[in-house]
Amino acid sequence: MQTSSSSTRTSDTSDLFLFVPDRDKLYFVEYNEDENRREDRPIIRISKRTIVNYFKGFWNELLVLGSCSGLVCLTSTDRYCLLIRCGRLNIHIVNPITEEHFQLPNSVIPESCGTITKRLYGFGFDVCKKEYKVVILLFYVPRKSKTIMSEMEMFSVGCNAWRRTTGIVPTILRNTSEESSHVFLNGSLHWVSVNSKSSGVAPLIVSLDLGREEFGVIQTPKSVVVNLDKYIHGCYPLGMLQKCLSLVDSSLDFIDIWVMKNDNGMKNWIKLFSIQRRLGPFLAYHSPLVPIKYQKNSEILLRYKDKLVTYNADSNTSFSV
């Protein structure tokens, strides 16, 4: 189940991002670039807070479905995610600076779809058609059937309409942890998943090119080995660092943060950090640790549960911000 505490970069190049620790508030956060700041002072500051009041209902909580080029895709759900289970989602695309928002028309899921077993989301920009797209990947068991089926729902802002395509979603995405963040980068959405029947294998990253609307697979570092018990709790979240795809392995005592570098057309995984869990505040094994920003002074900003934390590789220290 996704949580209401989440964070997202507002663009591929900006030093600004959104943090959503509360039920109905968006916090617009930026970096403190003061070179004379004390080492014990936070590297970020909250510069804007937006109250989101267009989702009705006392139990509603914000869910960030994705972000791209300064826009954020939001929905809300009740405490027990009943709205998600029954297919009623109120989705808005929001500009957090101007506070303008656009409500999408409701997607219609036929009653014949029966029981929804999983939903995955994405929001990005189609560089070919020059339009934003919202993606919902749906797994369900039809009525009077025991077979799990799949479909992709895609909303194109330019057409202002939803399209449904059945049977094209890769089966492996059924095993994706909904706590593991999805990422939009270089025209594609990305999710991480595993083979649920085999421990001791590497996770896979499934991509969706929004222009061609085709799925692909990206291999992860060979040294990242999945413990299925840990994976259930989302210990392999994706992120974006230095304009590159990043992967976190937080299943063991050391938390490894990888980035995929492009070296003369060859894509390789590079281990950027290896953080000792005992340094804290990374004590629990069951919560995703999502990288947000890497600074030139060897500091990295991460989201852990409903908190922002920093880690300094030079001093091997961390603190909450």
PATOR-313738 format. One record per residue (C-alpha): residue in three letters; residue number from 0; x, y, z. Coordinates in Angstrom, 2 decimals. Layout:
BEGIN
{"ala", NUM, {X, Y, Z}} ...
***
This chain:
BEGIN
{"met", 0, {0.00, 0.00, 0.00}} {"gln", 1, {1.33, 3.45, -0.84}} {"thr", 2, {1.72, 5.96, 1.95}} {"ser", 3, {0.85, 9.62, 2.08}} {"ser", 4, {4.42, 10.58, 2.99}} {"ser", 5, {6.27, 11.03, -0.27}} {"ser", 6, {8.64, 13.28, -2.13}} {"thr", 7, {9.38, 14.10, -5.71}} {"arg", 8, {11.63, 16.34, -7.76}} {"thr", 9, {9.67, 18.97, -9.67}} {"ser", 10, {11.92, 18.74, -12.73}} {"asp", 11, {14.98, 16.94, -14.02}} {"thr", 12, {17.25, 19.95, -13.49}} {"ser", 13, {15.73, 21.94, -10.65}} {"asp", 14, {17.00, 22.00, -7.07}} {"leu", 15, {13.37, 22.14, -5.93}} {"phe", 16, {11.21, 19.25, -4.85}} {"leu", 17, {7.97, 18.52, -3.09}} {"phe", 18, {7.62, 16.80, 0.24}} {"val", 19, {4.24, 15.52, 1.41}} {"pro", 20, {4.41, 14.55, 5.09}} {"asp", 21, {0.82, 15.54, 5.90}} {"arg", 22, {-2.63, 14.56, 4.76}} {"asp", 23, {-3.46, 17.70, 2.79}} {"lys", 24, {-0.26, 19.78, 2.47}} {"leu", 25, {2.38, 20.13, -0.20}} {"tyr", 26, {5.69, 21.50, 1.04}} {"phe", 27, {7.81, 23.21, -1.60}} {"val", 28, {11.42, 22.76, -0.54}} {"glu", 29, {14.67, 24.20, -1.87}} {"tyr", 30, {18.36, 23.90, -1.07}} {"asn", 31, {20.33, 26.23, 1.15}} {"glu", 32, {23.22, 27.30, -1.07}} {"asp", 33, {24.93, 29.42, 1.62}} {"glu", 34, {28.55, 28.28, 1.61}} {"asn", 35, {29.03, 29.75, 5.10}} {"arg", 36, {26.28, 27.72, 6.70}} {"arg", 37, {27.21, 25.70, 9.77}} {"glu", 38, {27.65, 21.96, 9.27}} {"asp", 39, {24.87, 21.22, 11.72}} {"arg", 40, {22.36, 23.38, 9.82}} {"pro", 41, {19.94, 21.72, 7.36}} {"ile", 42, {20.87, 21.89, 3.70}} {"ile", 43, {17.24, 22.57, 2.79}} {"arg", 44, {14.54, 25.00, 3.75}} {"ile", 45, {10.78, 25.04, 3.24}} {"ser", 46, {9.98, 27.98, 0.98}} {"lys", 47, {6.31, 27.38, 0.27}} {"arg", 48, {3.40, 25.41, 1.67}} {"thr", 49, {0.25, 24.68, -0.29}} {"ile", 50, {-2.97, 23.44, 1.25}} {"val", 51, {-4.70, 21.01, -1.10}} {"asn", 52, {-8.42, 21.46, -0.52}} {"tyr", 53, {-9.96, 20.12, -3.71}} {"phe", 54, {-10.04, 16.53, -2.45}} {"lys", 55, {-13.16, 16.08, -0.35}} {"gly", 56, {-13.57, 13.68, 2.52}} {"phe", 57, {-12.36, 13.59, 6.11}} {"trp", 58, {-10.25, 10.44, 5.67}} {"asn", 59, {-8.64, 11.44, 2.40}} {"glu", 60, {-4.84, 11.40, 2.19}} {"leu", 61, {-2.66, 12.65, -0.64}} {"leu", 62, {-0.86, 10.23, -2.93}} {"val", 63, {1.78, 11.48, -5.36}} {"leu", 64, {1.39, 9.52, -8.60}} {"gly", 65, {4.35, 11.19, -10.31}} {"ser", 66, {6.00, 14.46, -11.33}} {"cys", 67, {7.42, 15.94, -14.50}} {"ser", 68, {8.71, 19.37, -15.58}} {"gly", 69, {7.37, 21.20, -12.56}} {"leu", 70, {3.95, 19.54, -12.57}} {"val", 71, {2.76, 16.99, -10.03}} {"cys", 72, {0.09, 14.32, -10.48}} {"leu", 73, {-1.93, 13.78, -7.30}} {"thr", 74, {-4.80, 11.69, -6.11}} {"ser", 75, {-6.26, 10.97, -2.71}} {"thr", 76, {-7.59, 7.94, -0.97}} {"asp", 77, {-9.20, 7.02, 2.31}} {"arg", 78, {-7.25, 5.51, 5.17}} {"tyr", 79, {-8.03, 1.93, 4.09}} {"cys", 80, {-7.52, 2.56, 0.34}} {"leu", 81, {-11.12, 1.61, -0.40}} {"leu", 82, {-11.31, 4.21, -3.17}} {"ile", 83, {-8.37, 2.56, -4.94}} {"arg", 84, {-9.78, -0.95, -4.53}} {"cys", 85, {-13.13, -0.04, -6.03}} {"gly", 86, {-11.61, 2.02, -8.84}} {"arg", 87, {-12.82, 5.49, -7.90}} {"leu", 88, {-9.86, 7.86, -8.21}} {"asn", 89, {-9.99, 11.64, -8.25}} {"ile", 90, {-6.81, 12.64, -10.13}} {"his", 91, {-5.43, 16.17, -10.50}} {"ile", 92, {-2.39, 17.58, -12.30}} {"val", 93, {-1.04, 20.42, -10.16}} {"asn", 94, {1.36, 23.30, -10.67}} {"pro", 95, {2.69, 23.77, -7.11}} {"ile", 96, {4.07, 27.25, -7.85}} {"thr", 97, {0.92, 28.86, -9.24}} {"glu", 98, {-1.39, 26.40, -7.39}} {"glu", 99, {-3.35, 25.87, -10.62}} {"his", 100, {-4.74, 22.37, -11.05}} {"phe", 101, {-6.49, 20.35, -13.71}} {"gln", 102, {-8.87, 17.53, -12.84}} {"leu", 103, {-8.83, 14.49, -15.10}} {"pro", 104, {-12.09, 12.88, -16.18}} {"asn", 105, {-12.82, 9.66, -14.34}} {"ser", 106, {-11.49, 6.49, -15.89}} {"val", 107, {-14.24, 3.91, -16.34}} {"ile", 108, {-13.42, 0.37, -15.24}} {"pro", 109, {-16.07, -2.10, -16.40}} {"glu", 110, {-17.74, -4.17, -13.67}} {"ser", 111, {-16.61, -7.24, -15.59}} {"cys", 112, {-13.07, -6.56, -14.36}} {"gly", 113, {-14.14, -8.00, -11.04}} {"thr", 114, {-11.55, -7.81, -8.27}} {"ile", 115, {-8.62, -5.40, -8.66}} {"thr", 116, {-5.46, -6.99, -7.26}} {"lys", 117, {-2.93, -4.24, -7.99}} {"arg", 118, {-2.62, -0.75, -9.44}} {"leu", 119, {0.60, 0.97, -10.47}} {"tyr", 120, {0.86, 4.59, -11.56}} {"gly", 121, {3.02, 6.91, -13.62}} {"phe", 122, {3.09, 10.47, -14.92}} {"gly", 123, {5.40, 11.81, -17.61}} {"phe", 124, {5.85, 13.67, -20.88}} {"asp", 125, {5.65, 12.24, -24.40}} {"val", 126, {8.38, 14.11, -26.29}} {"cys", 127, {7.06, 12.84, -29.65}} {"lys", 128, {3.52, 14.18, -29.29}} {"lys", 129, {4.51, 16.96, -26.88}} {"glu", 130, {1.87, 16.06, -24.32}} {"tyr", 131, {1.67, 14.87, -20.73}} {"lys", 132, {0.40, 11.38, -20.01}} {"val", 133, {-0.96, 9.65, -16.91}} {"val", 134, {-0.60, 5.87, -16.78}} {"ile", 135, {-2.43, 3.31, -14.65}} {"leu", 136, {-1.34, -0.32, -14.85}} {"leu", 137, {-4.10, -2.59, -13.61}} {"phe", 138, {-4.15, -6.26, -12.59}} {"tyr", 139, {-7.51, -7.84, -11.88}} {"val", 140, {-9.45, -11.10, -11.68}} {"pro", 141, {-12.55, -11.02, -13.93}} {"arg", 142, {-15.87, -12.10, -12.55}} {"lys", 143, {-16.47, -15.84, -12.73}} {"ser", 144, {-12.77, -16.42, -13.36}} {"lys", 145, {-9.61, -17.26, -11.41}} {"thr", 146, {-7.16, -15.95, -14.01}} {"ile", 147, {-5.33, -12.69, -13.34}} {"met", 148, {-5.64, -10.31, -16.27}} {"ser", 149, {-3.97, -6.96, -16.98}} {"glu", 150, {-4.61, -3.72, -18.79}} {"met", 151, {-3.04, -0.31, -19.24}} {"glu", 152, {-5.08, 2.86, -18.93}} {"met", 153, {-3.46, 5.95, -20.42}} {"phe", 154, {-4.70, 9.51, -20.27}} {"ser", 155, {-3.30, 12.01, -22.79}} {"val", 156, {-3.76, 15.63, -21.75}} {"gly", 157, {-3.84, 16.73, -25.40}} {"cys", 158, {-6.77, 14.42, -26.17}} {"asn", 159, {-8.40, 14.79, -22.74}} {"ala", 160, {-9.44, 11.15, -22.83}} {"trp", 161, {-8.55, 7.76, -21.39}} {"arg", 162, {-7.53, 4.78, -23.56}} {"arg", 163, {-7.56, 1.14, -22.45}} {"thr", 164, {-5.25, -1.55, -23.78}} {"thr", 165, {-5.53, -5.09, -22.44}} {"gly", 166, {-2.96, -7.84, -22.13}} {"ile", 167, {0.25, -5.85, -22.75}} {"val", 168, {1.43, -5.22, -19.17}} {"pro", 169, {4.44, -7.43, -18.29}} {"thr", 170, {3.44, -10.14, -15.83}} {"ile", 171, {6.45, -9.48, -13.61}} {"leu", 172, {4.92, -6.14, -12.58}} {"arg", 173, {2.42, -8.11, -10.53}} {"asn", 174, {5.25, -8.48, -8.02}} {"thr", 175, {6.12, -4.79, -7.81}} {"ser", 176, {6.11, -3.32, -4.34}} {"glu", 177, {3.79, -0.31, -4.40}} {"glu", 178, {6.03, 1.34, -1.81}} {"ser", 179, {8.94, 1.33, -4.25}} {"ser", 180, {8.89, 4.61, -6.10}} {"his", 181, {8.46, 4.77, -9.83}} {"val", 182, {10.57, 7.23, -11.82}} {"phe", 183, {10.10, 9.23, -15.03}} {"leu", 184, {13.39, 9.77, -16.84}} {"asn", 185, {14.43, 10.28, -20.48}} {"gly", 186, {10.92, 9.84, -21.85}} {"ser", 187, {10.17, 6.61, -19.99}} {"leu", 188, {8.52, 5.49, -16.77}} {"his", 189, {10.34, 2.93, -14.63}} {"trp", 190, {9.22, 0.42, -11.98}} {"val", 191, {11.29, -2.17, -10.10}} {"ser", 192, {10.11, -5.76, -9.69}} {"val", 193, {11.32, -9.31, -9.03}} {"asn", 194, {10.56, -12.92, -9.83}} {"ser", 195, {8.37, -13.85, -6.87}} {"lys", 196, {9.24, -17.54, -7.15}} {"ser", 197, {13.03, -17.25, -6.88}} {"ser", 198, {15.14, -15.84, -4.06}} {"gly", 199, {18.77, -15.06, -4.75}} {"val", 200, {18.14, -13.34, -8.10}} {"ala", 201, {18.56, -9.70, -9.08}} {"pro", 202, {15.52, -7.42, -9.34}} {"leu", 203, {14.51, -6.12, -12.75}} {"ile", 204, {13.53, -2.63, -13.81}} {"val", 205, {10.59, -2.44, -16.21}} {"ser", 206, {10.40, 0.67, -18.40}} {"leu", 207, {7.56, 2.14, -20.44}} {"asp", 208, {8.45, 4.45, -23.33}} {"leu", 209, {5.64, 7.01, -23.37}} {"gly", 210, {6.21, 7.87, -27.04}} {"arg", 211, {6.14, 4.34, -28.46}} {"glu", 212, {4.01, 3.06, -25.57}} {"glu", 213, {6.22, -0.03, -25.39}} {"phe", 214, {7.62, -1.86, -22.36}} {"gly", 215, {11.27, -2.79, -21.90}} {"val", 216, {13.56, -4.33, -19.26}} {"ile", 217, {16.70, -2.92, -17.63}} {"gln", 218, {19.08, -5.22, -15.75}} {"thr", 219, {20.13, -4.21, -12.23}} {"pro", 220, {23.61, -4.65, -10.66}} {"lys", 221, {24.55, -8.32, -10.39}} {"ser", 222, {25.61, -7.91, -6.78}} {"val", 223, {22.08, -6.85, -5.77}} {"val", 224, {20.43, -10.10, -4.68}} {"val", 225, {16.78, -10.18, -3.69}} {"asn", 226, {15.59, -11.49, -0.36}} {"leu", 227, {11.89, -11.96, -1.05}} {"asp", 228, {10.93, -11.36, 2.59}} {"lys", 229, {12.67, -7.98, 2.50}} {"tyr", 230, {11.37, -7.11, -0.97}} {"ile", 231, {7.77, -7.27, 0.15}} {"his", 232, {8.44, -4.17, 2.24}} {"gly", 233, {10.01, -2.19, -0.59}} {"cys", 234, {13.74, -2.33, 0.08}} {"tyr", 235, {14.72, -1.69, -3.56}} {"pro", 236, {13.19, 1.71, -4.42}} {"leu", 237, {14.06, 3.66, -7.55}} {"gly", 238, {15.02, 7.31, -7.68}} {"met", 239, {16.89, 9.88, -9.75}} {"leu", 240, {20.32, 11.25, -8.90}} {"gln", 241, {22.57, 13.42, -11.08}} {"lys", 242, {19.98, 13.09, -13.88}} {"cys", 243, {20.53, 9.31, -13.77}} {"leu", 244, {18.36, 6.39, -12.73}} {"ser", 245, {19.20, 5.26, -9.19}} {"leu", 246, {18.49, 2.08, -7.24}} {"val", 247, {18.71, 1.51, -3.49}} {"asp", 248, {19.42, -1.86, -1.86}} {"ser", 249, {18.45, -1.44, 1.78}} {"ser", 250, {17.84, -5.12, 2.55}} {"leu", 251, {21.08, -5.64, 4.54}} {"asp", 252, {23.16, -3.88, 7.20}} {"phe", 253, {24.76, -1.67, 4.56}} {"ile", 254, {22.50, 0.48, 2.39}} {"asp", 255, {23.91, 0.61, -1.14}} {"ile", 256, {22.92, 3.42, -3.51}} {"trp", 257, {23.57, 2.81, -7.22}} {"val", 258, {23.30, 5.09, -10.24}} {"met", 259, {23.22, 4.09, -13.92}} {"lys", 260, {25.84, 6.06, -15.86}} {"asn", 261, {26.04, 6.42, -19.63}} {"asp", 262, {29.68, 6.10, -20.72}} {"asn", 263, {30.04, 6.60, -24.48}} {"gly", 264, {26.78, 4.82, -25.15}} {"met", 265, {27.48, 2.04, -22.63}} {"lys", 266, {25.19, 2.01, -19.60}} {"asn", 267, {26.80, 0.80, -16.38}} {"trp", 268, {25.77, 0.72, -12.74}} {"ile", 269, {28.09, 2.60, -10.36}} {"lys", 270, {27.87, 2.30, -6.56}} {"leu", 271, {27.67, 5.87, -5.31}} {"phe", 272, {27.33, 5.25, -1.56}} {"ser", 273, {27.40, 2.42, 0.93}} {"ile", 274, {25.88, 3.62, 4.20}} {"gln", 275, {26.09, 1.77, 7.50}} {"arg", 276, {22.61, 1.30, 8.85}} {"arg", 277, {23.81, 1.71, 12.45}} {"leu", 278, {24.57, 5.37, 11.71}} {"gly", 279, {20.85, 5.97, 11.78}} {"pro", 280, {18.22, 7.15, 11.35}} {"phe", 281, {17.91, 4.17, 8.98}} {"leu", 282, {17.11, 1.61, 11.67}} {"ala", 283, {14.06, -0.20, 10.29}} {"tyr", 284, {14.51, -2.71, 7.48}} {"his", 285, {10.96, -2.45, 6.23}} {"ser", 286, {10.78, 1.17, 5.04}} {"pro", 287, {12.04, 2.43, 1.66}} {"leu", 288, {14.96, 4.85, 1.66}} {"val", 289, {14.58, 7.05, -1.42}} {"pro", 290, {17.46, 9.23, -2.71}} {"ile", 291, {16.46, 12.75, -3.72}} {"lys", 292, {19.54, 14.91, -4.28}} {"tyr", 293, {23.32, 14.46, -4.39}} {"gln", 294, {25.43, 17.49, -3.49}} {"lys", 295, {28.96, 18.23, -4.65}} {"asn", 296, {30.13, 18.30, -1.04}} {"ser", 297, {29.48, 14.54, -0.80}} {"glu", 298, {26.12, 15.03, 0.92}} {"ile", 299, {23.07, 13.11, -0.19}} {"leu", 300, {19.49, 13.94, 0.74}} {"leu", 301, {17.08, 11.03, 1.23}} {"arg", 302, {13.52, 10.40, 2.29}} {"tyr", 303, {13.02, 7.86, 5.05}} {"lys", 304, {9.43, 7.25, 6.17}} {"asp", 305, {7.99, 10.75, 6.77}} {"lys", 306, {11.37, 12.40, 7.34}} {"leu", 307, {14.15, 13.95, 5.29}} {"val", 308, {17.66, 12.89, 6.22}} {"thr", 309, {21.14, 13.69, 4.96}} {"tyr", 310, {24.26, 11.57, 4.79}} {"asn", 311, {27.79, 12.92, 4.35}} {"ala", 312, {30.20, 10.43, 2.80}} {"asp", 313, {33.32, 12.36, 3.83}} {"ser", 314, {32.47, 12.47, 7.53}} {"asn", 315, {30.41, 9.25, 7.49}} {"thr", 316, {27.64, 10.99, 9.44}} {"ser", 317, {23.90, 11.48, 9.01}} {"phe", 318, {21.20, 13.62, 10.59}} {"ser", 319, {17.51, 14.40, 10.21}} {"val", 320, {16.47, 17.68, 8.61}} 
***
